Amino acid sequence: MKNRRKLSGVCGTWRTFFWFVVLFVFSFVLFSTMFVFKAGKFRPVVRTTISFSTAKAVLRRESVTLSPAVSIREAVKLPEQTLVFLKYPPSLRLYTRDDLVCVFSGGGDSSKQRKEYPTAVDSDKFNGQIVRCPETPRGFNVSLAVSRWTADDHIPAGPTHQWDWLVYDAVIDHDNSTVVFVKGLNLRPGRVADVSRYECVYGWDFARRNRLIRSDVISAAQEIIRCRTPLTVLDGPKSAHGPVKVSVRIKGGTGMLPSIAQPGRIINPPRRKPFEVCVCTMTRNAAAVLREWVMYHAGIGVQRWFIYDNNSDDDIIAEIRDLESRGYNISRHFWPWIKTQEAGFSNCAIRARSDCDWVAFIDVDEFYYIPSGQSLTSIIRNHTVSNSIGEIRTPCHSFGPSGLRNRPRGGVTEGYTCRVILPERHKSILRPDAMNATLINVVHHFHLKDEFTFADVDKDVMVINHYKYQVWDVFKEKFYRRVATYVADWQNDENVGSRDRAPGLGTRPVEPPDWAERFCEVNDTGLRDQVWERFKDNKTQRLIWEREEDRLKKASLAHTRIAQQI
């Protein structure tokens, strides 16, 4: 009992001492803090040199301002637009067309500043963007601003190049050589040039001449230079400045061409290619006809489509996405370079080599017609029993307006049934592995390696229906610009007698009174009849590429005609 009382007394004493210490520390901290603030030892004051409304605006602008890493890499002036190349850091969201404004400035004079929205924005192959601005006025520079910025705040302009004196694209081929696409060399069509006149130059900054890597040229022809890729470029570390560029130097001449070309590697072909037959085309504003062209050729055996878009401003992107959603293996490749059809086809042949056994090069107004009803793959197999066949050439029949004055609702294969008698030219189906290293191609056929040759298809076995002379509203677009490098634009008074032109039209897009009846020498309903038999939906009684709204318009037009006859 006594021990318990002693223990209780000791515990009480320690408990009292503990609470005394806690109270003392708390009081010390409290009074010290009051002393500091009251005695003026620490007087925090927040000062600002801008008003509240101004600070609010700055914060708002900071929230939308681009990272300092976003910059204009360079720009290229074309006749009707300027391409602005935006460089982004990997983590930043890419801007849309509605986010950006093209700013044109004249010699530092803010009163001469003009602003216009871009016509389109495309992604490039290095996770940047290509902004399509309207044509830059003479004496002006182009830059970009975000639409929410103030008028004077924009991304500084980069170097600007002219489209016709430029290295504009490059790829590293499967053999590790670099294929360089060049405007300005003015080499003769279909001829191999002297390689000793040129050399390839690699670097991240062409202004620093002591850090450039030079390389020999393997071949030179038309707009294509092929050169040996240095090992330091193939295997070297990536620069903080981004992918390496390649240019071409003319020895003893005008020096090195400006370049925007950053060579990307092409994957080595697999042992077995996933597609037997592919198609490549270069087109502009083909949204209205693409659906029919793709669906028809899918029905005869084509499995893959490469669309080189040459500055379309219609709904072709939406049309391609719709076809993709329906299961068609189709891809769009933005190719803004004008008068470069041959170079674009060479680029496509390299791209398709890893995927396709055979690639057909045709336009979107051209359709293979096989009277027997066989598939395109069967025709190719029948003509390539020999392993030496590297190209199949098919004759073309040119169709006229066939008495029509409005675009046919069911498509060109249904609407145009009258043509000229004699076939014109030919188009080719290429085995990509057989093409010559120079990549020379003229009017849709390629130069082949020495061990390969071509086979001609008889017109009774297969022919291309070329709906060349359509109703005037469609045909007159051909006066805009010809895509081929060595073909004169129709508005130029040059090579007026060329077979590329329409006979008797001259250089102005003026509709002749008898246009609807021209180019009609023989009625040919073969493909139309085959299309009705193979591509018409029995339930809806419309062709598979016809949209419901087109069918309703077609029915309404038919009822109107019947009513007028009554």
C-alpha positions as CSV (number, residue, x, y, z in Angstrom):
1,M,0.0,0.0,0.0
2,K,2.8,2.4,0.9
3,N,4.7,1.5,-2.3
4,R,1.5,2.3,-4.3
5,R,1.2,5.7,-2.8
6,K,4.9,6.5,-3.5
7,L,4.5,5.4,-7.2
8,S,1.4,7.5,-7.5
9,G,3.1,10.5,-6.2
10,V,6.1,10.1,-8.5
11,C,3.8,9.8,-11.6
12,G,1.9,12.9,-10.7
13,T,5.1,14.9,-10.3
14,W,6.3,13.9,-13.8
15,R,2.9,14.6,-15.4
16,T,2.9,18.1,-14.0
17,F,6.4,18.7,-15.2
18,F,5.5,17.5,-18.8
19,W,2.6,19.8,-19.1
20,F,4.6,22.7,-17.8
21,V,7.2,22.2,-20.5
22,V,4.6,22.1,-23.2
23,L,3.0,25.3,-22.0
24,F,6.3,27.1,-21.9
25,V,7.3,26.1,-25.5
26,F,3.9,27.1,-26.8
27,S,4.0,30.5,-25.1
28,F,7.5,31.2,-26.4
29,V,6.6,30.5,-30.0
30,L,3.4,32.6,-29.7
31,F,5.0,35.7,-28.2
32,S,8.1,35.4,-30.5
33,T,5.9,35.5,-33.6
34,M,3.9,38.5,-32.3
35,F,7.1,40.3,-31.5
36,V,8.5,39.8,-35.0
37,F,5.5,41.2,-36.8
38,K,4.7,44.0,-34.3
39,A,8.3,45.1,-33.9
40,G,8.8,45.5,-37.6
41,K,11.6,42.9,-37.9
42,F,9.7,41.2,-40.8
43,R,7.2,43.2,-42.8
44,P,6.2,41.3,-46.0
45,V,4.8,43.7,-48.7
46,V,3.5,42.7,-52.1
47,R,4.1,45.3,-54.8
48,T,3.0,45.3,-58.5
49,T,3.9,47.6,-61.3
50,I,0.8,46.7,-63.4
51,S,-2.9,47.0,-62.8
52,F,-5.1,44.1,-61.9
53,S,-6.7,44.0,-65.4
54,T,-3.3,44.0,-67.1
55,A,-2.0,41.2,-64.9
56,K,-5.1,39.2,-65.7
57,A,-4.5,39.7,-69.4
58,V,-0.8,38.6,-69.1
59,L,-1.9,35.5,-67.2
60,R,-4.4,34.7,-69.9
61,R,-1.9,35.1,-72.6
62,E,0.7,33.0,-70.8
63,S,-1.9,30.2,-70.6
64,V,-2.0,30.0,-74.5
65,T,1.5,31.1,-75.4
66,L,3.6,28.5,-77.2
67,S,6.6,26.8,-75.6
68,P,9.8,28.5,-76.6
69,A,10.7,25.2,-78.3
70,V,7.9,25.8,-80.9
71,S,9.3,27.7,-83.9
72,I,9.0,28.2,-87.6
73,R,11.6,25.9,-89.0
74,E,11.3,27.5,-92.5
75,A,8.9,28.5,-95.2
76,V,8.6,27.9,-98.9
77,K,6.9,30.3,-101.4
78,L,4.8,28.7,-104.1
79,P,2.8,30.5,-106.8
80,E,-0.5,30.5,-104.9
81,Q,0.5,29.7,-101.3
82,T,3.3,29.7,-98.8
83,L,4.1,26.6,-96.8
84,V,5.2,27.3,-93.2
85,F,6.9,24.4,-91.4
86,L,6.3,24.4,-87.6
87,K,8.7,22.6,-85.3
88,Y,7.2,21.2,-82.0
89,P,8.6,19.7,-78.9
90,P,7.4,16.0,-78.5
91,S,4.9,16.7,-75.6
92,L,3.0,19.7,-77.0
93,R,-0.4,19.4,-78.5
94,L,-0.5,20.2,-82.2
95,Y,-2.5,23.3,-83.3
96,T,-5.5,23.1,-85.6
97,R,-6.3,25.4,-88.5
98,D,-8.6,27.4,-86.4
99,D,-5.9,28.1,-83.8
100,L,-3.4,29.8,-86.2
101,V,-3.2,33.0,-88.1
102,C,-0.8,33.8,-91.0
103,V,0.9,37.1,-90.4
104,F,2.4,39.0,-93.3
105,S,4.8,41.8,-92.4
106,G,6.4,44.4,-94.7
107,G,9.9,45.5,-93.8
108,G,9.3,46.1,-90.1
109,D,6.4,48.6,-90.8
110,S,3.5,47.5,-88.5
111,S,1.1,49.5,-90.7
112,K,1.8,47.1,-93.5
113,Q,0.9,44.0,-91.5
114,R,-1.7,41.7,-92.8
115,K,-3.4,38.7,-91.2
116,E,-5.2,35.8,-92.9
117,Y,-6.3,32.4,-91.8
118,P,-4.4,29.4,-93.3
119,T,-6.2,27.3,-95.9
120,A,-5.2,24.1,-94.2
121,V,-2.8,22.5,-91.7
122,D,-1.0,19.2,-92.4
123,S,1.3,17.0,-90.3
124,D,4.7,16.2,-91.5
125,K,6.7,13.0,-91.1
126,F,8.7,14.4,-88.1
127,N,5.8,15.3,-85.8
128,G,5.7,18.9,-86.9
129,Q,3.2,20.7,-89.0
130,I,2.9,22.2,-92.5
131,V,0.7,25.3,-92.4
132,R,-0.7,26.3,-95.8
133,C,-0.9,30.1,-95.8
134,P,-2.2,32.2,-98.7
135,E,0.4,33.6,-101.1
136,T,2.9,35.9,-99.5
137,P,2.7,39.4,-101.1
138,R,5.9,40.7,-102.8
139,G,8.2,42.4,-100.3
140,F,6.5,40.7,-97.3
141,N,7.7,38.1,-94.8
142,V,5.4,35.4,-93.3
143,S,5.1,34.3,-89.7
144,L,2.4,32.7,-87.6
145,A,0.4,33.7,-84.5
146,V,-2.1,31.9,-82.4
147,S,-5.6,33.4,-83.0
148,R,-6.0,34.3,-79.3
149,W,-2.8,36.3,-79.2
150,T,-2.5,40.1,-79.5
151,A,-2.0,41.4,-83.0
152,D,1.7,42.2,-82.5
153,D,2.7,38.9,-80.9
154,H,3.7,36.1,-83.2
155,I,6.3,33.4,-83.8
156,P,9.3,34.9,-85.5
157,A,9.7,34.1,-89.2
158,G,12.3,31.5,-90.3
159,P,14.3,31.3,-93.5
160,T,12.1,31.4,-96.7
161,H,12.9,29.5,-99.9
162,Q,11.5,29.6,-103.4
163,W,9.8,26.4,-104.6
164,D,11.6,26.1,-107.9
165,W,15.2,26.2,-106.4
166,L,15.0,23.8,-103.6
167,V,15.8,20.3,-102.2
168,Y,12.2,19.5,-101.1
169,D,12.2,15.8,-100.0
170,A,14.4,12.9,-99.3
171,V,14.2,9.2,-98.2
172,I,16.7,6.6,-97.2
173,D,16.1,3.7,-99.4
174,H,16.2,0.0,-98.4
175,D,19.9,-0.2,-99.7
176,N,20.8,2.7,-97.3
177,S,21.3,5.2,-100.2
178,T,19.6,8.6,-99.9
179,V,17.1,9.5,-102.7
180,V,17.0,13.3,-102.9
181,F,14.2,15.2,-104.7
182,V,15.3,18.5,-106.2
183,K,13.8,21.4,-108.1
184,G,16.0,23.6,-110.2
185,L,18.5,21.2,-111.8
186,N,16.6,21.3,-115.1
187,L,17.8,17.9,-116.2
188,R,16.5,16.4,-119.5
189,P,13.5,14.0,-119.2
190,G,14.3,10.4,-119.5
191,R,18.1,10.9,-119.5
192,V,20.8,10.0,-117.0
193,A,23.0,13.0,-116.1
194,D,26.7,13.2,-115.3
195,V,27.1,12.4,-111.6
196,S,30.5,14.1,-111.4
197,R,28.8,17.5,-111.5
198,Y,27.0,17.0,-108.2
199,E,27.6,16.0,-104.6
200,C,25.3,15.5,-101.6
201,V,25.8,17.5,-98.5
202,Y,24.5,16.5,-95.0
203,G,24.2,18.7,-91.9
204,W,22.0,20.2,-89.2
205,D,23.0,23.8,-90.0
206,F,24.2,24.5,-93.5
207,A,25.5,27.9,-92.5
208,R,28.3,26.2,-90.5
209,R,30.3,24.9,-93.5
210,N,33.0,23.3,-91.4
211,R,30.5,20.9,-89.9
212,L,29.0,19.5,-93.1
213,I,29.4,16.0,-94.4
214,R,29.9,15.5,-98.1
215,S,29.0,12.3,-100.1
216,D,29.3,11.0,-103.7
217,V,26.3,10.9,-106.1
218,I,25.4,7.5,-107.4
219,S,22.9,8.6,-110.1
220,A,21.2,11.8,-111.3
221,A,18.2,11.9,-113.5
222,Q,15.2,14.3,-113.9
223,E,14.5,15.6,-110.4
224,I,16.1,12.8,-108.5
225,I,19.7,12.5,-107.1
226,R,20.7,9.3,-105.4
227,C,23.7,9.4,-103.1
228,R,25.7,7.3,-100.7
229,T,24.5,7.9,-97.1
230,P,27.4,8.5,-94.8
231,L,27.7,6.1,-91.8
232,T,27.6,9.0,-89.4
233,V,24.2,9.9,-90.7
234,L,22.9,6.3,-90.7
235,D,24.2,5.4,-87.3
236,G,25.2,8.7,-85.6
237,P,23.3,10.2,-82.6
238,K,20.4,12.5,-83.2
239,S,21.2,16.2,-82.9
240,A,19.5,18.5,-80.4
241,H,18.5,20.5,-83.5
242,G,16.4,17.7,-84.9
243,P,16.8,15.3,-87.9
244,V,19.7,15.9,-90.2
245,K,19.1,17.6,-93.5
246,V,20.5,16.8,-97.0
247,S,21.2,19.1,-99.9
248,V,22.8,19.0,-103.3
249,R,25.8,21.0,-104.4
250,I,26.5,21.8,-108.0
251,K,30.2,21.6,-108.5
252,G,31.8,24.6,-110.2
253,G,28.4,26.2,-110.6
254,T,25.8,27.9,-108.5
255,G,26.8,26.2,-105.3
256,M,24.5,24.4,-102.8
257,L,20.7,24.5,-103.1
258,P,18.6,25.5,-100.1
259,S,17.0,22.5,-98.5
260,I,14.1,21.5,-96.3
261,A,14.6,17.8,-96.8
262,Q,15.1,15.6,-93.8
263,P,15.7,12.0,-95.0
264,G,13.5,9.3,-93.3
265,R,14.4,5.7,-93.4
266,I,12.4,3.2,-95.6
267,I,11.9,-0.2,-93.8
268,N,13.5,-3.1,-95.6
269,P,11.0,-5.2,-97.5
270,P,9.7,-8.3,-95.6
271,R,10.1,-11.8,-97.1
272,R,6.4,-11.9,-98.1
273,K,4.7,-8.6,-99.0
274,P,1.2,-8.1,-97.5
275,F,-0.5,-6.9,-100.7
276,E,-0.4,-8.3,-104.2
277,V,-1.8,-5.3,-106.1
278,C,-1.7,-1.7,-105.0
279,V,-2.5,1.6,-106.8
280,C,-0.7,4.9,-106.6
281,T,-2.1,8.2,-107.8
282,M,-1.4,12.0,-107.6
283,T,-4.5,14.1,-107.5
284,R,-6.0,17.4,-106.6
285,N,-9.7,18.0,-105.5
286,A,-10.8,14.4,-106.2
287,A,-13.3,14.0,-103.3
288,A,-16.2,13.8,-105.7
289,V,-14.8,10.8,-107.6
290,L,-12.6,9.0,-105.1
291,R,-15.3,6.9,-103.7
292,E,-16.2,5.3,-107.0
293,W,-12.6,4.9,-108.1
294,V,-11.6,3.1,-104.9
295,M,-14.7,0.9,-104.5
296,Y,-14.6,-0.2,-108.2
297,H,-10.9,-1.2,-108.1
298,A,-11.4,-3.0,-104.8
299,G,-14.0,-5.1,-106.6
300,I,-11.5,-6.2,-109.3
301,G,-8.7,-7.0,-106.9
302,V,-6.8,-3.9,-105.7
303,Q,-5.9,-4.1,-102.0
304,R,-4.0,-0.9,-101.2
305,W,-4.2,2.7,-102.3
306,F,-1.6,5.5,-102.0
307,I,-3.1,9.0,-102.5
308,Y,-0.6,11.7,-103.2
309,D,-2.6,14.9,-102.5
310,N,-1.4,17.8,-104.6
311,N,-2.8,20.8,-102.7
312,S,-6.5,19.8,-102.5
313,D,-8.9,22.3,-101.0
314,D,-12.0,20.1,-101.1
315,D,-13.3,17.3,-98.7
316,I,-10.8,14.7,-99.8
317,I,-9.5,14.1,-96.3
318,A,-13.0,13.4,-95.0
319,E,-13.6,11.1,-98.0
320,I,-10.4,9.1,-97.3
321,R,-11.3,8.8,-93.6
322,D,-14.8,7.5,-94.6
323,L,-13.2,4.9,-96.9
324,E,-10.8,3.9,-94.2
325,S,-13.7,3.4,-91.8
326,R,-15.3,1.1,-94.3
327,G,-12.2,-1.2,-94.3
328,Y,-10.3,0.1,-97.4
329,N,-6.6,0.2,-96.9
330,I,-6.0,3.8,-98.1
331,S,-3.5,6.4,-97.1
332,R,-3.1,10.1,-97.9
333,H,0.4,11.6,-98.4
334,F,0.5,15.4,-98.6
335,W,2.6,16.3,-101.6
336,P,2.4,20.1,-102.2
337,W,5.2,20.4,-104.8
338,I,3.9,21.5,-108.1
339,K,5.0,20.1,-111.5
340,T,6.4,17.0,-109.8
341,Q,4.3,14.1,-110.9
342,E,7.2,12.0,-112.0
343,A,9.1,12.6,-108.7
344,G,6.0,11.9,-106.7
345,F,5.5,8.5,-108.5
346,S,9.1,7.6,-107.8
347,N,8.6,8.5,-104.1
348,C,5.5,6.3,-104.1
349,A,7.3,3.4,-105.8
350,I,9.9,3.5,-103.0
351,R,7.2,3.7,-100.3
352,A,5.2,0.8,-101.8
353,R,8.1,-1.5,-102.4
354,S,7.9,-2.9,-98.8
355,D,4.2,-3.6,-99.1
356,C,3.2,-4.4,-102.7
357,D,4.2,-7.0,-105.3
358,W,2.7,-4.8,-108.0
359,V,1.8,-1.1,-108.1
360,A,-0.5,0.4,-110.8
361,F,0.1,4.1,-111.6
362,I,-3.2,5.6,-112.8
363,D,-5.2,8.8,-112.4
364,V,-8.6,9.0,-110.6
365,D,-10.4,9.4,-113.9
366,E,-8.9,6.1,-115.2
367,F,-10.5,2.6,-114.6
368,Y,-9.3,-0.8,-115.6
369,Y,-11.8,-2.6,-117.7
370,I,-11.5,-6.4,-118.1
371,P,-14.2,-7.6,-120.5
372,S,-13.9,-11.3,-119.4
373,G,-14.7,-10.4,-115.9
374,Q,-11.5,-11.8,-114.5
375,S,-9.7,-10.1,-111.6
376,L,-6.8,-7.7,-112.0
377,T,-4.6,-10.1,-110.1
378,S,-5.4,-12.9,-112.6
379,I,-4.5,-10.7,-115.5
380,I,-1.2,-9.9,-113.8
381,R,-0.4,-13.5,-113.1
382,N,-1.2,-14.5,-116.6
383,H,1.3,-12.0,-118.0
384,T,4.1,-12.6,-115.6
385,V,4.8,-16.3,-116.0
386,S,8.4,-15.3,-116.7
387,N,10.3,-13.8,-113.8
388,S,11.8,-11.3,-116.1
389,I,8.6,-9.3,-116.5
390,G,8.9,-6.1,-114.4
391,E,6.1,-4.0,-115.9
392,I,2.7,-4.6,-117.5
393,R,1.5,-1.9,-120.0
394,T,-2.2,-1.4,-120.7
395,P,-3.6,0.7,-123.5
396,C,-6.1,3.5,-122.8
397,H,-9.4,4.5,-124.4
398,S,-10.4,8.2,-124.1
399,F,-14.0,8.9,-123.4
400,G,-15.9,12.1,-124.2
401,P,-18.8,14.0,-122.5
402,S,-21.2,11.5,-124.2
403,G,-23.9,14.1,-124.7
404,L,-24.0,15.1,-120.9
405,R,-24.0,18.6,-119.6
406,N,-24.1,17.8,-115.9
407,R,-21.9,15.4,-113.8
408,P,-23.5,11.9,-114.0
409,R,-25.1,11.0,-110.6
410,G,-24.1,7.3,-110.8
411,G,-20.4,8.0,-111.5
412,V,-18.2,8.2,-114.5
413,T,-18.4,4.5,-115.3
414,E,-22.1,4.7,-115.6
415,G,-22.5,8.0,-117.3
416,Y,-19.8,8.3,-120.0
417,T,-20.3,5.7,-122.8
418,C,-18.9,7.3,-126.0
419,R,-15.2,7.5,-126.9
420,V,-12.7,8.0,-129.6
421,I,-11.9,4.9,-131.7
422,L,-8.1,4.6,-131.4
423,P,-6.4,4.0,-128.0
424,E,-4.1,6.7,-126.6
425,R,-0.8,6.0,-124.8
426,H,-0.6,3.3,-122.1
427,K,-0.4,3.1,-118.3
428,S,1.8,0.7,-116.3
429,I,1.6,-1.7,-113.5
430,L,5.1,-1.9,-111.9
431,R,7.0,-4.6,-110.0
432,P,8.8,-2.2,-107.5
433,D,11.7,-4.5,-107.2
434,A,12.4,-4.2,-110.9
435,M,12.7,-0.4,-111.2
436,N,16.0,1.1,-112.2
437,A,18.0,2.9,-109.4
438,T,17.6,6.2,-111.3
439,L,13.8,5.9,-110.8
440,I,13.2,7.5,-114.2
441,N,9.6,7.4,-115.2
442,V,7.9,9.1,-118.2
443,V,4.2,9.1,-118.8
444,H,3.5,6.5,-116.1
445,H,6.1,3.9,-117.1
446,F,9.5,3.3,-115.4
447,H,13.0,2.5,-116.6
448,L,13.7,-1.0,-115.4
449,K,16.8,-2.9,-114.3
450,D,18.7,-4.6,-117.2
451,E,17.5,-8.1,-116.3
452,F,13.8,-7.0,-116.6
453,T,11.5,-6.2,-119.5
454,F,7.8,-5.3,-119.9
455,A,4.8,-7.1,-121.3
456,D,2.0,-5.5,-123.3
457,V,-1.6,-6.4,-122.6
458,D,-3.9,-6.7,-125.6
459,K,-6.8,-4.2,-125.6
460,D,-9.3,-7.1,-125.9
461,V,-7.9,-8.6,-122.7
462,M,-7.7,-5.4,-120.6
463,V,-8.0,-1.7,-121.3
464,I,-8.1,1.5,-119.2
465,N,-11.2,3.6,-119.7
466,H,-9.9,7.1,-119.4
467,Y,-12.7,9.5,-118.7
468,K,-10.6,12.4,-120.0
469,Y,-13.1,14.7,-121.6
470,Q,-15.9,14.9,-119.1
471,V,-18.7,17.5,-118.8
472,W,-17.3,21.0,-119.0
473,D,-17.5,22.0,-115.4
474,V,-15.3,19.1,-114.5
475,F,-13.0,19.2,-117.5
476,K,-12.1,22.9,-117.2
477,E,-10.2,22.2,-114.0
478,K,-7.5,20.7,-116.2
479,F,-6.6,24.3,-117.2
480,Y,-5.6,25.1,-113.6
481,R,-2.2,23.4,-113.8
482,R,-0.8,20.2,-115.2
483,V,1.0,18.1,-112.6
484,A,3.6,16.5,-114.9
485,T,7.1,18.2,-114.8
486,Y,7.7,18.2,-118.5
487,V,4.2,19.1,-119.7
488,A,3.3,22.7,-120.4
489,D,0.3,24.2,-118.6
490,W,-2.6,24.6,-120.9
491,Q,-2.9,28.3,-120.4
492,N,0.7,28.8,-121.7
493,D,1.1,29.3,-125.4
494,E,3.6,26.4,-125.6
495,N,3.4,22.9,-127.2
496,V,-0.1,23.7,-128.2
497,G,-0.2,20.6,-130.4
498,S,0.8,18.2,-127.6
499,R,-1.3,15.1,-127.2
500,D,-1.7,16.1,-123.5
501,R,-4.0,18.9,-124.6
502,A,-7.6,18.7,-125.8
503,P,-7.7,19.3,-129.6
504,G,-9.0,22.6,-130.7
505,L,-9.3,24.3,-127.3
506,G,-6.4,26.8,-127.4
507,T,-5.2,28.3,-124.1
508,R,-8.3,29.6,-122.5
509,P,-11.0,27.6,-120.6
510,V,-13.9,28.7,-122.8
511,E,-16.5,26.1,-123.4
512,P,-17.2,25.3,-127.1
513,P,-20.9,25.2,-128.0
514,D,-20.7,21.6,-129.1
515,W,-18.5,20.3,-126.2
516,A,-21.1,17.7,-125.1
517,E,-21.0,16.0,-128.5
518,R,-17.2,16.0,-129.0
519,F,-14.9,13.0,-128.8
520,C,-17.7,10.6,-129.6
521,E,-16.7,8.3,-132.4
522,V,-18.0,4.9,-131.0
523,N,-20.4,3.9,-128.4
524,D,-18.8,1.7,-125.7
525,T,-21.1,0.5,-122.9
526,G,-19.0,-2.5,-121.9
527,L,-17.8,-1.2,-118.5
528,R,-21.2,0.4,-117.7
529,D,-23.0,-2.9,-118.3
530,Q,-20.4,-4.7,-116.2
531,V,-20.8,-2.1,-113.4
532,W,-24.6,-2.5,-113.4
533,E,-24.2,-6.3,-113.1
534,R,-21.5,-6.5,-110.5
535,F,-21.8,-3.3,-108.4
536,K,-25.5,-2.6,-108.1
537,D,-27.3,-3.3,-104.8
538,N,-30.3,-5.4,-105.6
539,K,-32.2,-4.1,-102.6
540,T,-31.7,-0.4,-103.1
541,Q,-31.2,-0.6,-106.9
542,R,-28.3,1.8,-106.7
543,L,-24.5,1.4,-107.2
544,I,-22.5,0.7,-104.1
545,W,-20.7,4.1,-104.3
546,E,-23.9,6.1,-104.7
547,R,-24.9,8.0,-101.5
548,E,-28.6,8.1,-100.5
549,E,-28.8,11.9,-101.2
550,D,-27.4,11.3,-104.7
551,R,-30.0,8.6,-105.3
552,L,-32.8,10.9,-104.3
553,K,-31.6,13.7,-106.5
554,K,-31.3,11.2,-109.4
555,A,-34.9,10.0,-108.8
556,S,-36.2,13.5,-108.6
557,L,-34.5,14.5,-111.8
558,A,-36.0,11.4,-113.6
559,H,-39.5,12.3,-112.4
560,T,-39.0,15.9,-113.6
561,R,-38.0,14.7,-117.1
562,I,-41.1,12.3,-117.2
563,A,-43.4,15.2,-116.2
564,Q,-41.9,17.4,-118.9
565,Q,-42.5,14.8,-121.5
566,I,-46.1,14.4,-120.4
